[in-house]
Amino acid sequence: MDTLYQYLSVIIQFSSILLEFIGVIILLEGAMRALVNYIKKDPDARMKFYHVMAMALEFKLGGEILRTVIVRDFSEIALVGCIIVLRAALSFLIQWSIKTERTEEKAKKEHETIW
Protein backbone atom coordinates (compact mmCIF):
# COMPACT_ATOMS: atom_id res chain seq x y z
CA MET A 1 0.00 0.00 0.00
CA ASP A 2 2.87 2.36 0.82
CA THR A 3 4.44 1.69 -2.59
CA LEU A 4 1.15 2.51 -4.32
CA TYR A 5 1.01 5.82 -2.42
CA GLN A 6 4.57 6.61 -3.51
CA TYR A 7 3.75 5.95 -7.16
CA LEU A 8 0.58 8.02 -6.88
CA SER A 9 2.55 10.80 -5.22
CA VAL A 10 5.12 10.88 -8.05
CA ILE A 11 2.42 10.86 -10.73
CA ILE A 12 0.51 13.67 -9.00
CA GLN A 13 3.64 15.77 -8.48
CA PHE A 14 4.63 15.37 -12.13
CA SER A 15 1.10 16.14 -13.33
CA SER A 16 0.87 19.18 -11.07
CA ILE A 17 4.17 20.58 -12.34
CA LEU A 18 3.10 19.86 -15.93
CA LEU A 19 -0.18 21.74 -15.48
CA GLU A 20 1.63 24.69 -13.88
CA PHE A 21 4.16 24.71 -16.72
CA ILE A 22 1.38 24.69 -19.33
CA GLY A 23 -0.19 27.66 -17.53
CA VAL A 24 3.10 29.58 -17.66
CA ILE A 25 3.57 28.81 -21.37
CA ILE A 26 0.01 29.94 -22.14
CA LEU A 27 0.56 33.16 -20.21
CA LEU A 28 3.90 33.94 -21.87
CA GLU A 29 2.60 33.24 -25.36
CA GLY A 30 -0.52 35.28 -24.68
CA ALA A 31 1.50 38.18 -23.31
CA MET A 32 3.57 38.26 -26.50
CA ARG A 33 0.42 38.22 -28.61
CA ALA A 34 -1.11 40.94 -26.44
CA LEU A 35 1.96 43.10 -26.96
CA VAL A 36 1.75 42.63 -30.73
CA ASN A 37 -2.00 43.40 -30.64
CA TYR A 38 -1.34 46.49 -28.52
CA ILE A 39 1.32 47.73 -30.94
CA LYS A 40 -1.12 47.18 -33.83
CA LYS A 41 -3.70 49.18 -31.83
CA ASP A 42 -6.17 46.29 -31.82
CA PRO A 43 -9.22 47.46 -29.85
CA ASP A 44 -9.78 43.92 -28.56
CA ALA A 45 -6.21 43.48 -27.29
CA ARG A 46 -7.17 43.82 -23.64
CA MET A 47 -10.11 41.42 -23.93
CA LYS A 48 -7.97 38.82 -25.68
CA PHE A 49 -5.35 39.07 -22.94
CA TYR A 50 -8.02 38.72 -20.24
CA HIS A 51 -9.06 35.42 -21.83
CA VAL A 52 -5.44 34.23 -21.96
CA MET A 53 -4.91 35.10 -18.29
CA ALA A 54 -8.09 33.25 -17.33
CA MET A 55 -7.02 30.16 -19.26
CA ALA A 56 -3.51 30.21 -17.75
CA LEU A 57 -4.96 30.55 -14.26
CA GLU A 58 -7.24 27.56 -14.86
CA PHE A 59 -4.24 25.36 -15.60
CA LYS A 60 -2.33 26.68 -12.60
CA LEU A 61 -5.38 26.17 -10.38
CA GLY A 62 -5.67 22.60 -11.67
CA GLY A 63 -2.06 22.00 -10.65
CA GLU A 64 -2.74 23.31 -7.15
CA ILE A 65 -5.86 21.18 -6.78
CA LEU A 66 -3.88 18.07 -7.76
CA ARG A 67 -1.28 19.00 -5.17
CA THR A 68 -3.90 18.86 -2.40
CA VAL A 69 -4.23 15.09 -2.93
CA ILE A 70 -0.74 14.41 -1.57
CA VAL A 71 -0.69 16.94 1.27
CA ARG A 72 0.43 15.34 4.54
CA ASP A 73 0.07 17.92 7.31
CA PHE A 74 -2.14 20.87 8.22
CA SER A 75 0.42 23.58 7.43
CA GLU A 76 0.64 22.31 3.85
CA ILE A 77 -3.16 22.16 3.62
CA ALA A 78 -3.42 25.77 4.81
CA LEU A 79 -0.77 26.97 2.35
CA VAL A 80 -2.22 25.13 -0.64
CA GLY A 81 -5.71 26.23 0.39
CA CYS A 82 -4.63 29.87 0.49
CA ILE A 83 -3.03 29.56 -2.94
CA ILE A 84 -6.20 28.00 -4.35
CA VAL A 85 -8.36 30.76 -2.84
CA LEU A 86 -6.06 33.47 -4.22
CA ARG A 87 -6.03 31.95 -7.70
CA ALA A 88 -9.79 31.48 -7.64
CA ALA A 89 -10.18 35.13 -6.61
CA LEU A 90 -7.92 36.18 -9.48
CA SER A 91 -10.01 34.10 -11.89
CA PHE A 92 -13.15 35.76 -10.55
CA LEU A 93 -11.64 39.24 -10.98
CA ILE A 94 -10.56 38.47 -14.53
CA GLN A 95 -14.02 37.15 -15.41
CA TRP A 96 -15.55 40.28 -13.85
CA SER A 97 -13.20 42.43 -15.94
CA ILE A 98 -14.24 40.57 -19.08
CA LYS A 99 -17.91 41.06 -18.26
CA THR A 100 -17.37 44.75 -17.51
CA GLU A 101 -15.41 45.25 -20.74
CA ARG A 102 -18.15 43.56 -22.78
CA THR A 103 -20.82 45.70 -21.13
CA GLU A 104 -18.84 48.87 -21.88
CA GLU A 105 -18.31 47.80 -25.50
CA LYS A 106 -22.01 47.05 -25.90
CA ALA A 107 -22.97 50.42 -24.41
CA LYS A 108 -20.47 52.19 -26.67
CA LYS A 109 -21.86 50.46 -29.78
CA GLU A 110 -25.42 51.33 -28.78
CA HIS A 111 -24.41 54.94 -28.24
CA GLU A 112 -22.71 55.05 -31.65
CA THR A 113 -25.78 53.65 -33.42
CA ILE A 114 -28.03 56.26 -31.77
CA TRP A 115 -25.87 59.11 -33.05
N, CA, C and O of each residue as an XYZ file, in Angstrom:
460
protein
N       0.829     -1.192      0.000
C       0.000      0.000      0.000
C       0.870      1.252      0.000
O       0.550      2.237     -0.664
N       1.974      1.209      0.749
C       2.867      2.357      0.817
C       3.518      2.620     -0.536
O       3.721      3.773     -0.916
N       3.848      1.549     -1.268
C       4.442      1.689     -2.590
C       3.447      2.323     -3.564
O       3.824      3.159     -4.384
N       2.192      1.928     -3.472
C       1.152      2.513     -4.317
C       1.032      4.011     -4.049
O       0.897      4.803     -4.981
N       1.080      4.396     -2.772
C       1.011      5.816     -2.416
C       2.210      6.569     -2.983
O       2.067      7.702     -3.443
N       3.381      5.956     -2.954
C       4.573      6.610     -3.506
C       4.446      6.817     -5.013
O       4.792      7.882     -5.525
N       3.953      5.805     -5.722
C       3.745      5.949     -7.165
C       2.715      7.040     -7.457
O       2.908      7.878     -8.337
N       1.638      7.010     -6.715
C       0.585      8.016     -6.883
C       1.136      9.416     -6.599
O       0.820     10.375     -7.303
N       1.947      9.514     -5.580
C       2.549     10.797     -5.225
C       3.435     11.330     -6.345
O       3.386     12.519     -6.661
N       4.239     10.465     -6.943
C       5.116     10.877     -8.045
C       4.294     11.303     -9.256
O       4.591     12.319     -9.884
N       3.273     10.539     -9.582
C       2.415     10.864    -10.727
C       1.723     12.203    -10.504
O       1.657     13.029    -11.414
N       1.211     12.418     -9.307
C       0.514     13.673     -9.004
C       1.479     14.847     -9.021
O       1.149     15.907     -9.553
N       2.658     14.680     -8.452
C       3.642     15.771     -8.478
C       4.026     16.127     -9.907
O       4.091     17.305    -10.257
N       4.280     15.120    -10.733
C       4.631     15.373    -12.127
C       3.481     16.068    -12.858
O       3.695     17.037    -13.586
N       2.261     15.563    -12.660
C       1.098     16.140    -13.326
C       0.863     17.584    -12.884
O       0.523     18.444    -13.696
N       1.047     17.836    -11.605
C       0.872     19.183    -11.073
C       1.882     20.153    -11.684
O       1.524     21.260    -12.089
N       3.129     19.734    -11.745
C       4.174     20.577    -12.342
C       3.889     20.788    -13.830
O       4.088     21.886    -14.350
N       3.428     19.753    -14.509
C       3.104     19.865    -15.929
C       1.975     20.871    -16.156
O       2.059     21.706    -17.056
N       0.923     20.794    -15.343
C      -0.183     21.744    -15.479
C       0.279     23.173    -15.209
O      -0.109     24.099    -15.921
N       1.105     23.350    -14.183
C       1.629     24.689    -13.877
C       2.486     25.197    -15.033
O       2.400     26.369    -15.400
N       3.302     24.335    -15.601
C       4.160     24.713    -16.722
C       3.322     25.117    -17.937
O       3.625     26.106    -18.604
N       2.279     24.353    -18.217
C       1.380     24.691    -19.330
C       0.765     26.070    -19.095
O       0.662     26.871    -20.024
N       0.358     26.347    -17.855
C      -0.188     27.663    -17.528
C       0.802     28.783    -17.783
O       0.429     29.836    -18.301
N       2.057     28.567    -17.427
C       3.098     29.579    -17.659
C       3.312     29.785    -19.154
O       3.423     30.924    -19.610
N       3.372     28.704    -19.919
C       3.567     28.806    -21.369
C       2.410     29.569    -22.008
O       2.628     30.438    -22.853
N       1.185     29.248    -21.609
C       0.010     29.942    -22.144
C       0.098     31.436    -21.833
O      -0.171     32.272    -22.696
N       0.472     31.762    -20.611
C       0.555     33.164    -20.211
C       1.646     33.904    -20.978
O       1.423     35.027    -21.429
N       2.815     33.299    -21.133
C       3.902     33.945    -21.873
C       3.544     34.152    -23.346
O       3.767     35.225    -23.906
N       2.994     33.124    -23.953
C       2.604     33.236    -25.356
C       1.503     34.280    -25.531
O       1.523     35.056    -26.486
N       0.557     34.295    -24.617
C      -0.520     35.278    -24.678
C      -0.041     36.697    -24.443
O      -0.556     37.638    -25.047
N       0.945     36.857    -23.566
C       1.503     38.184    -23.314
C       2.209     38.714    -24.561
O       2.119     39.900    -24.879
N       2.902     37.837    -25.254
C       3.565     38.265    -26.497
C       2.535     38.668    -27.549
O       2.690     39.683    -28.228
N       1.489     37.866    -27.674
C       0.416     38.217    -28.614
C      -0.257     39.521    -28.209
O      -0.578     40.348    -29.063
N      -0.472     39.706    -26.917
C      -1.105     40.935    -26.438
C      -0.240     42.144    -26.761
O      -0.759     43.196    -27.133
N       1.060     42.005    -26.625
C       1.961     43.096    -26.964
C       1.873     43.438    -28.448
O       1.805     44.609    -28.822
N       1.874     42.404    -29.289
C       1.750     42.632    -30.733
C       0.407     43.299    -31.040
O       0.350     44.245    -31.825
N      -0.676     42.808    -30.423
C      -1.999     43.402    -30.642
C      -2.047     44.851    -30.162
O      -2.679     45.698    -30.793
N      -1.382     45.129    -29.050
C      -1.343     46.488    -28.517
C      -0.583     47.412    -29.471
O      -1.011     48.538    -29.722
N       0.532     46.935    -29.994
C       1.316     47.732    -30.941
C       0.506     48.004    -32.215
O       0.587     49.088    -32.792
N      -0.274     47.008    -32.644
C      -1.121     47.177    -33.831
C      -2.379     47.987    -33.543
O      -3.186     48.232    -34.440
N      -2.543     48.404    -32.280
C      -3.703     49.180    -31.832
C      -5.021     48.416    -32.027
O      -6.041     48.991    -32.406
N      -4.970     47.120    -31.759
C      -6.173     46.287    -31.822
C      -7.088     46.664    -30.660
O      -6.668     46.596    -29.505
N      -8.330     47.061    -30.941
C      -9.225     47.459    -29.854
C      -9.603     46.308    -28.919
O     -10.032     46.540    -27.788
N      -9.444     45.082    -29.386
C      -9.780     43.918    -28.564
C      -8.567     43.326    -27.856
O      -8.658     42.232    -27.299
N      -7.444     44.020    -27.865
C      -6.211     43.476    -27.292
C      -6.384     43.144    -25.816
O      -5.963     42.080    -25.364
N      -6.996     44.042    -25.070
C      -7.175     43.818    -23.636
C      -8.069     42.609    -23.374
O      -7.772     41.779    -22.516
N      -9.164     42.522    -24.121
C     -10.111     41.418    -23.934
C      -9.440     40.080    -24.246
O      -9.629     39.098    -23.528
N      -8.665     40.054    -25.313
C      -7.968     38.818    -25.678
C      -6.989     38.409    -24.580
O      -6.861     37.226    -24.262
N      -6.300     39.394    -24.005
C      -5.353     39.074    -22.941
C      -6.063     38.612    -21.678
O      -5.564     37.735    -20.973
N      -7.227     39.195    -21.386
C      -8.017     38.718    -20.242
C      -8.329     37.236    -20.391
O      -8.220     36.472    -19.432
N      -8.720     36.835    -21.600
C      -9.055     35.420    -21.831
C      -7.819     34.523    -21.655
O      -7.912     33.422    -21.112
N      -6.681     35.003    -22.117
C      -5.442     34.235    -21.960
C      -5.102     34.084    -20.480
O      -4.744     32.995    -20.031
N      -5.212     35.175    -19.722
C      -4.910     35.103    -18.289
C      -5.857     34.141    -17.579
O      -5.436     33.381    -16.707
N      -7.130     34.174    -17.949
C      -8.091     33.255    -17.328
C      -7.741     31.805    -17.640
O      -7.804     30.947    -16.760
N      -7.376     31.530    -18.879
C      -7.018     30.163    -19.256
C      -5.760     29.703    -18.524
O      -5.707     28.577    -18.030
N      -4.751     30.567    -18.451
C      -3.513     30.210    -17.754
C      -3.795     29.933    -16.276
O      -3.261     28.983    -15.705
N      -4.631     30.761    -15.666
C      -4.961     30.545    -14.257
C      -5.700     29.233    -14.030
O      -5.523     28.587    -12.997
N      -6.528     28.838    -14.991
C      -7.242     27.565    -14.855
C      -6.261     26.396    -14.802
O      -6.438     25.474    -14.005
N      -5.241     26.429    -15.635
C      -4.237     25.361    -15.602
C      -3.459     25.385    -14.289
O      -3.208     24.338    -13.691
N      -3.081     26.577    -13.845
C      -2.326     26.680    -12.601
C      -3.196     26.257    -11.417
O      -2.697     25.624    -10.486
N      -4.467     26.590    -11.436
C      -5.381     26.167    -10.380
C      -5.543     24.647    -10.383
O      -5.615     24.023     -9.324
N      -5.600     24.062    -11.564
C      -5.667     22.600    -11.668
C      -4.451     21.934    -11.054
O      -4.569     20.899    -10.398
N      -3.286     22.524    -11.265
C      -2.064     21.996    -10.650
C      -2.114     22.062     -9.140
O      -1.696     21.126     -8.459
N      -2.625     23.165     -8.610
C      -2.741     23.305     -7.148
C      -3.752     22.320     -6.574
O      -3.524     21.747     -5.509
N      -4.844     22.125     -7.260
C      -5.860     21.178     -6.778
C      -5.282     19.764     -6.747
O      -5.518     19.020     -5.795
N      -4.535     19.394     -7.773
C      -3.883     18.071     -7.758
C      -2.937     17.947     -6.571
O      -2.837     16.887     -5.954
N      -2.251     19.025     -6.259
C      -1.281     19.004     -5.171
C      -1.951     18.727     -3.815
O      -1.315     18.196     -2.904
N      -3.220     19.084     -3.687
C      -3.900     18.857     -2.403
C      -4.080     17.376     -2.100
O      -4.259     16.999     -0.942
N      -4.036     16.536     -3.124
C      -4.233     15.092     -2.928
C      -3.104     14.482     -2.106
O      -3.330     13.534     -1.354
N      -1.890     15.015     -2.240
C      -0.743     14.406     -1.570
C      -0.262     15.197     -0.355
O       0.829     14.950      0.159
N      -1.071     16.142      0.098
C      -0.693     16.945      1.266
C      -0.704     16.059      2.506
O      -1.607     15.241      2.679
N       0.302     16.220      3.373
C       0.428     15.337      4.537
C       0.099     15.999      5.861
O      -0.406     15.328      6.761
N       0.367     17.300      6.016
C       0.066     17.922      7.311
C      -0.731     19.206      7.138
O      -0.895     19.705      6.024
N      -1.220     19.731      8.247
C      -2.141     20.866      8.219
C      -1.500     22.130      7.652
O      -2.167     22.895      6.956
N      -0.220     22.362      7.937
C       0.421     23.581      7.426
C       0.451     23.574      5.896
O       0.276     24.618      5.268
N       0.670     22.416      5.302
C       0.642     22.310      3.847
C      -0.776     22.529      3.321
O      -0.971     23.185      2.298
N      -1.758     21.976      4.025
C      -3.157     22.160      3.620
C      -3.511     23.639      3.638
O      -4.135     24.140      2.703
N      -3.116     24.340      4.696
C      -3.421     25.769      4.809
C      -2.754     26.553      3.688
O      -3.381     27.425      3.085
N      -1.501     26.257      3.403
C      -0.772     26.966      2.353
C      -1.396     26.719      0.986
O      -1.657     27.664      0.242
N      -1.635     25.466      0.654
C      -2.222     25.131     -0.640
C      -3.636     25.703     -0.727
O      -4.047     26.187     -1.781
N      -4.368     25.650      0.364
C      -5.715     26.229      0.393
C      -5.699     27.726      0.120
O      -6.532     28.235     -0.631
N      -4.758     28.424      0.727
C      -4.632     29.873      0.492
C      -4.292     30.163     -0.967
O      -4.834     31.093     -1.565
N      -3.400     29.368     -1.530
C      -3.032     29.563     -2.941
C      -4.241     29.330     -3.833
O      -4.477     30.090     -4.773
N      -5.004     28.288     -3.546
C      -6.198     27.996     -4.345
C      -7.205     29.138     -4.229
O      -7.785     29.555     -5.232
N      -7.416     29.644     -3.025
C      -8.356     30.760     -2.837
C      -7.880     31.997     -3.591
O      -8.682     32.668     -4.240
N      -6.594     32.307     -3.514
C      -6.064     33.473     -4.225
C      -6.205     33.319     -5.741
O      -6.586     34.269     -6.425
N      -5.907     32.160     -6.254
C      -6.027     31.954     -7.703
C      -7.487     31.974     -8.140
O      -7.808     32.483     -9.214
N      -8.367     31.423     -7.317
C      -9.795     31.475     -7.643
C     -10.284     32.924     -7.625
O     -11.081     33.319     -8.475
N      -9.811     33.714     -6.662
C     -10.181     35.130     -6.606
C      -9.672     35.862     -7.840
O     -10.385     36.690     -8.407
N      -8.453     35.568     -8.258
C      -7.923     36.180     -9.476
C      -8.761     35.797    -10.700
O      -9.041     36.638    -11.553
N      -9.153     34.539    -10.778
C     -10.009     34.104    -11.887
C     -11.327     34.857    -11.869
O     -11.820     35.287    -12.912
N     -11.896     35.015    -10.680
C     -13.154     35.756    -10.547
C     -12.975     37.196    -11.007
O     -13.816     37.717    -11.740
N     -11.889     37.851    -10.589
C     -11.643     39.240    -10.983
C     -11.441     39.371    -12.484
O     -11.907     40.335    -13.091
N     -10.761     38.423    -13.080
C     -10.560     38.470    -14.531
C     -11.897     38.293    -15.250
O     -12.190     39.010    -16.206
N     -12.703     37.341    -14.789
C     -14.018     37.145    -15.410
C     -14.891     38.387    -15.242
O     -15.635     38.750    -16.153
N     -14.803     39.036    -14.085
C     -15.547     40.277    -13.846
C     -15.064     41.373    -14.795
O     -15.869     42.142    -15.321
N     -13.753     41.445    -15.013
C     -13.196     42.433    -15.943
C     -13.684     42.182    -17.361
O     -14.004     43.121    -18.089
N     -13.741     40.918    -17.751
C     -14.239     40.567    -19.084
C     -15.691     40.998    -19.222
O     -16.076     41.593    -20.228
N     -16.489     40.697    -18.215
C     -17.910     41.057    -18.263
C     -18.079     42.576    -18.321
O     -18.902     43.083    -19.083
N     -17.301     43.296    -17.519
C     -17.373     44.753    -17.514
C     -16.962     45.327    -18.865
O     -17.604     46.242    -19.379
N     -15.900     44.790    -19.429
C     -15.413     45.247    -20.739
C     -16.471     45.013    -21.807
O     -16.714     45.888    -22.638
N     -17.101     43.848    -21.795
C     -18.153     43.559    -22.778
C     -19.330     44.508    -22.620
O     -19.882     44.983    -23.612
N     -19.716     44.787    -21.387
C     -20.822     45.702    -21.131
C     -20.489     47.100    -21.644
O     -21.335     47.757    -22.250
N     -19.262     47.555    -21.403
C     -18.841     48.872    -21.885
C     -18.820     48.920    -23.406
O     -19.231     49.915    -24.003
N     -18.342     47.847    -24.037
C     -18.313     47.798    -25.500
C     -19.726     47.835    -26.067
O     -19.990     48.526    -27.051
N     -20.629     47.090    -25.443
C     -22.014     47.051    -25.902
C     -22.658     48.433    -25.758
O     -23.364     48.891    -26.656
N     -22.411     49.087    -24.632
C     -22.966     50.425    -24.411
C     -22.393     51.424    -25.415
O     -23.107     52.294    -25.913
N     -21.114     51.293    -25.706
C     -20.467     52.187    -26.671
C     -21.050     51.992    -28.067
O     -21.289     52.969    -28.777
N     -21.281     50.738    -28.470
C     -21.865     50.463    -29.782
C     -23.283     50.986    -29.863
O     -23.684     51.542    -30.885
N     -24.059     50.811    -28.782
C     -25.424     51.327    -28.776
C     -25.431     52.842    -28.870
O     -26.272     53.418    -29.561
N     -24.509     53.488    -28.188
C     -24.409     54.944    -28.236
C     -24.028     55.424    -29.639
O     -24.532     56.441    -30.114
N     -23.129     54.676    -30.299
C     -22.710     55.047    -31.655
C     -23.853     54.871    -32.651
O     -23.974     55.669    -33.581
N     -24.689     53.854    -32.483
C     -25.782     53.647    -33.419
C     -26.881     54.684    -33.224
O     -27.595     55.003    -34.175
N     -27.033     55.211    -32.026
C     -28.031     56.257    -31.772
C     -27.605     57.542    -32.468
O     -28.451     58.236    -33.031
N     -26.359     57.867    -32.448
C     -25.874     59.107    -33.049
C     -25.452     58.819    -34.455
O     -25.005     59.723    -35.163
